[in-house]
Each structure stands twice: as C-alpha cells, then as structure tokens.
C-alpha cells in the first residue's frame, strides 16, 4: 500500500510535467518565424536609399566650395568615404541598417562565419560600386577610341556587364516577390536573410508612410494657397504701415526700390504726394493693384506723370 507522501509526490510530478509542457507551448507561441513581410523589407531599402541620398546631398554642399574640376575628379573617393563610414557603424557593428532598424529588421549572420561574410558584403556593397564609378569617369574618354583599343573593349565589357546586372536584379526581384527571402542579389549570394530585430508582435510599421502622407498633403496645400496670396501687396501694405511719414521728399530716389539712379522720374498726378518713382516700379504697382498707395505718404496713386522740377 502506497503512503500518502508517495501519492502526493507522484501527483506533483505529473502536474509539474504538465505545467512545463504548457510553459513551453506558450513560449513558442510568442516566437516569431524568421520570415518577415516583403513590405517591411522593401520599406527598409527605400529608407536606406533616401538616407544615403540625403547624406550625399550634404556632401555635395560641403565640397561645393572647392573647384569644380577637383570635386568631380575626387567625387568617387568622397562617396567611398561616406559609404565606408555608413557600413562600419551599421552593418559591421550592429548587423542592421537604419532603414532596417526602423522596420524592426536585422541581417541573420552566422557567428562562425561572421567576419568572412561581412568582408564579402563590404566588397560587394562598397568597393565594387566605387570601382564602377571610378571606371565610369575614365570611360568618358574611352568612347572615342577605336574598337581595337583595349580600353574601348573594356568599356564595352563594362556596359555589357551593367546590362546583365540589371537583368539579374529584375529576376531576383521576381523571385523575391514569390518567396520573400532575399531582397537583393548580394544578400542572395551570401545567404543573408532579414529576421526580426526584437521579439515583438508582428506588424507593419506605417509611421514613415504616415509622415510622408502628411508632408505631401501639406505641400499640396501650400502649392494651392501660395498663388492666391499677393505677396507684393502684403509687402507694400507693411511698408505703408511702417514707413508712412518717416521719409522726406527726395526727388532723386525711388521710394519703391530705393534706387538713386532714376533717369526719367515719375510721380503721382496727385500734387499732395510729390514722391518720385521709377517708371517700371510704379507702372507695375498700379497695374497689379487697383488701390496702390505711396509707401512714403500713404496717398493713393491712380495715375502717373513725368516729374518736372
């Protein structure tokens, strides 16, 4: 006959085993699969491309003060430095780019082959585009060479390789849309797939899209409103408020553009005004505004006449 202690211990073991099974099932239910949505992968690429374009634009502004021939000569090296820095602080260090991190993605890299894979990725993603951009500058001088020249043959080989690369990119995109594994050829060659960066609930981030929609709506609104605003009228109104009574009559200076070289001055037909204008300035004002007022005295200018001292 079993003692109560043995019966209690047996029931406890059964309950503990059942609890362990339930705990394992619950934990597995929160584990995300390695496959991520195609939308997130494509959005990550778009974000990375736009970030790279913004940084390139800033580089162009920085080196715009250099001589143009010097800048164009060393432009590939400048962008090489930018790409090396981006690769070092993103892919090499944290195995993700800023576009990927916004979409909660990273590259799934095997720790055993990490250095080898990242080195190959660096060569394909940074060094090869630099070599291509550098050769493209040299190739501008090779176009006029005879077909038998080795440089001309190399130029033709580069053009043919670019055409083949574009075809392969298109094929890879079709395959990616079918299985959703590798969004570009380099990652397919290195077997680098995107996986979730953090174990969060599976969702597509629309934050970037929402910001883009708001900005597009704002710019469209401004493009609609700005033509309806008479900026010249507002400027003249502001001048009339701030300058009325503060200027003395000066027959050698236009009160609109402040030019002192008036060859043929004009004035208002109202004798109470007496201020001088350039013909082009005053004609433009009274043609565009039905009730234009002199910015110096505030009297309405309906018609003009030659100024005679």
C-alpha positions in Angstrom: 0.0 0.0 0.0 1.4 3.4 -1.0 1.9 6.0 1.6 0.2 9.4 1.3 3.6 11.0 0.8 4.3 8.9 -2.3 0.9 9.6 -3.8 1.3 13.3 -3.2 4.8 13.2 -4.8 3.5 11.3 -7.8 0.7 13.8 -8.4 3.1 16.7 -8.0 5.4 15.2 -10.7 2.5 14.8 -13.1 1.4 18.4 -12.5 4.9 19.8 -12.9 5.3 17.9 -16.2 2.0 19.3 -17.5 3.0 22.8 -16.4 6.3 22.5 -18.2 4.6 21.5 -21.4 2.1 24.4 -21.1 5.0 26.8 -20.5 6.9 25.5 -23.5 3.8 25.9 -25.7 3.2 29.5 -24.5 6.8 30.5 -25.1 6.7 29.0 -28.6 3.5 30.8 -29.4 5.3 34.2 -29.0 8.4 33.3 -31.1 8.3 35.0 -34.4 9.3 33.0 -37.5 12.4 34.0 -39.4 10.4 35.1 -42.4 9.4 38.7 -42.4 6.9 40.5 -44.7 8.0 41.7 -48.1 6.6 45.1 -47.4 8.9 45.6 -44.4 12.0 44.6 -46.4 11.2 46.9 -49.3 10.4 49.8 -47.0 13.8 49.2 -45.3 15.5 49.5 -48.7 13.6 52.7 -49.6 14.5 54.3 -46.2 18.2 53.4 -46.7 18.2 54.8 -50.2 16.7 58.1 -49.1 19.1 58.4 -46.1 22.0 57.8 -48.5 20.7 60.4 -50.9 20.3 63.0 -48.1 23.9 62.3 -46.9 25.2 62.6 -50.5 23.4 65.9 -50.8 25.1 67.2 -47.7 28.5 66.0 -49.0 27.8 67.9 -52.2 27.1 71.1 -50.2 30.2 70.7 -48.1 32.5 70.3 -51.1 30.7 72.8 -53.3 33.3 75.5 -52.3 36.1 73.5 -53.9 36.9 74.0 -57.5 34.5 72.1 -59.7 37.2 70.1 -61.6 38.8 69.0 -58.3 35.4 68.0 -56.9 34.4 66.0 -60.0 37.8 64.3 -60.1 37.6 63.0 -56.5 33.9 62.6 -56.2 34.0 58.7 -56.1 36.6 58.8 -53.3 34.4 61.2 -51.3 31.4 58.9 -51.6 33.6 55.9 -50.9 34.5 57.5 -47.5 30.8 58.1 -46.8 29.9 54.5 -47.7 32.7 53.1 -45.6 31.5 55.1 -42.5 27.9 54.0 -43.0 28.9 50.4 -43.4 31.2 50.5 -40.3 28.5 51.9 -38.0 25.6 49.9 -39.3 26.2 46.5 -41.0 29.6 45.7 -39.5 28.8 46.8 -35.9 25.1 46.0 -35.3 24.2 43.9 -38.4 21.4 46.2 -39.4 21.0 49.5 -41.3 18.9 52.4 -40.1 16.2 51.6 -42.5 16.1 48.0 -41.3 16.0 49.1 -37.6 13.0 51.3 -38.3 11.2 48.3 -39.7 12.5 46.1 -36.8 14.8 44.0 -39.0 18.4 42.8 -39.0 20.6 40.5 -41.0 20.8 36.9 -39.8 24.6 36.3 -39.8 26.1 33.0 -38.6 28.6 33.9 -35.8 31.0 31.2 -37.0 31.4 32.9 -40.4 30.6 36.5 -39.4 34.0 38.1 -40.4 34.1 36.3 -43.7 30.6 37.1 -44.7 30.8 40.8 -43.6 34.1 41.2 -45.5 32.5 39.8 -48.7 29.4 42.0 -48.1 31.7 45.1 -47.7 33.5 44.3 -51.0 30.2 43.8 -52.9 28.3 46.7 -51.4 31.1 49.4 -51.1 34.2 48.5 -53.1 32.6 47.3 -56.3 30.4 50.4 -56.7 33.4 52.6 -56.1 35.4 50.8 -58.8 32.4 51.1 -61.2 32.1 54.9 -60.5 35.8 55.4 -61.0 35.9 53.5 -64.2 32.9 55.4 -65.5 34.8 58.6 -65.2 37.7 57.2 -67.1 35.4 55.6 -69.7 34.1 59.0 -70.8 37.4 59.4 -72.6 37.4 55.9 -74.0 34.3 56.2 -76.1 36.0 58.0 -78.9 38.8 55.4 -79.1 38.9 52.8 -81.9 37.2 49.5 -81.3 40.5 47.6 -81.3 41.8 49.6 -78.4 41.9 47.6 -75.1 40.4 50.5 -73.2 37.4 50.7 -75.6 37.0 46.9 -75.3 37.0 47.2 -71.5 34.4 50.0 -71.8 32.2 47.7 -73.9 32.6 44.9 -71.4 31.5 47.2 -68.5 28.4 48.3 -70.4 27.5 44.7 -71.2 28.1 43.7 -67.5 25.8 46.5 -66.4 23.1 45.3 -68.7 23.4 41.7 -67.4 23.4 43.0 -63.8 20.1 44.9 -64.4 18.5 41.7 -65.8 19.7 39.7 -62.8 18.3 42.4 -60.5 14.9 42.1 -62.2 14.9 38.3 -62.0 15.9 38.5 -58.3 13.1 40.9 -57.6 10.6 38.5 -59.2 11.9 35.6 -57.1 11.8 37.8 -54.0 8.2 38.6 -54.6 7.5 34.9 -54.9 9.2 33.6 -51.8 10.2 36.8 -49.9 13.7 35.6 -48.9 16.4 37.8 -50.4 15.6 41.4 -51.5 18.8 41.9 -53.5 21.4 39.9 -55.3 24.2 40.5 -52.8 22.3 39.0 -49.9 21.2 36.1 -52.1 24.9 35.3 -52.9 25.8 35.5 -49.3 22.7 33.8 -48.0 21.8 36.8 -45.8 18.2 36.9 -44.8 16.4 39.5 -42.8 15.0 38.5 -39.4 13.1 40.4 -36.7 15.4 42.6 -34.6 13.3 42.3 -31.5 10.7 39.7 -30.5 7.7 42.0 -30.8 4.3 41.4 -32.2 4.3 41.0 -36.0 3.1 44.2 -37.6 4.0 46.5 -40.4 5.2 49.9 -39.4 3.3 52.7 -41.2 5.0 55.6 -39.3 7.2 56.5 -42.3 4.2 56.3 -44.6 2.1 58.5 -42.3 4.7 61.2 -42.2 5.1 61.0 -46.0 1.3 61.4 -46.5 1.2 64.4 -44.1 4.1 66.1 -45.8 2.6 65.5 -49.2 -0.8 66.9 -48.1 0.9 70.0 -46.6 3.0 70.7 -49.7 -0.1 70.3 -52.0 -2.0 72.7 -49.7 0.8 75.3 -49.9 1.1 74.9 -53.6 -2.6 75.6 -53.8 -2.6 78.6 -51.4 0.6 80.4 -52.3 -0.6 81.6 -55.8 -3.7 83.1 -54.2 -1.6 85.3 -51.9 -0.5 88.6 -53.3 2.9 88.9 -51.7 3.7 92.2 -53.3 0.5 93.7 -51.9 1.4 92.4 -48.4 4.9 93.9 -48.6 3.6 97.2 -49.8 1.0 97.2 -47.0 3.7 96.5 -44.4 5.8 99.4 -45.8 2.8 101.7 -45.8 2.3 100.9 -42.1 5.9 101.2 -41.0 7.2 104.0 -43.3 4.4 106.5 -43.6 5.5 109.9 -42.6 9.1 108.7 -41.9 10.6 109.6 -45.3 11.2 113.1 -46.5 10.6 114.0 -50.1 13.7 113.1 -52.2 13.3 113.8 -55.9 16.4 111.8 -56.8 15.4 108.5 -55.1 12.6 106.0 -56.0 10.5 105.3 -52.9 9.8 101.8 -54.1 13.2 100.3 -54.9 15.4 103.0 -53.2 17.3 103.4 -56.4 19.2 106.7 -56.7 19.8 106.5 -60.5 16.4 107.5 -61.8 17.0 108.8 -65.4 13.3 109.6 -66.0 11.4 110.0 -62.7 7.6 109.8 -62.5 5.3 111.0 -59.8 1.6 110.8 -59.0 -0.9 113.1 -60.6 -2.0 113.9 -57.0 0.0 117.0 -56.1 -0.3 116.2 -52.4 2.1 113.2 -52.9 5.1 114.6 -54.6 7.3 111.5 -54.3 9.3 110.1 -57.2 9.2 106.6 -58.7 11.0 104.6 -61.4 8.6 104.2 -64.3 8.9 100.4 -64.2 8.3 100.2 -60.5 5.2 102.4 -60.3 3.7 101.1 -63.5 3.9 97.5 -62.2 2.3 98.5 -58.9 -0.6 100.4 -60.3 -1.2 97.7 -63.0 -1.4 94.9 -60.4 -3.1 96.8 -57.6 -6.3 98.8 -58.0 -5.7 100.9 -54.9 -1.9 101.3 -54.7 -0.7 103.7 -52.0 2.6 105.5 -51.9 4.8 103.7 -49.4 6.1 107.0 -48.1 3.0 109.1 -47.6 0.1 106.7 -48.0 -1.8 108.6 -50.7 -3.5 106.5 -53.4 -1.7 106.6 -56.7 -4.2 106.2 -59.6 -2.2 107.7 -62.4 1.3 108.9 -63.0 3.0 111.8 -64.9 6.5 112.8 -65.7 8.2 114.6 -62.8 9.2 118.1 -63.6 11.1 120.2 -61.1 
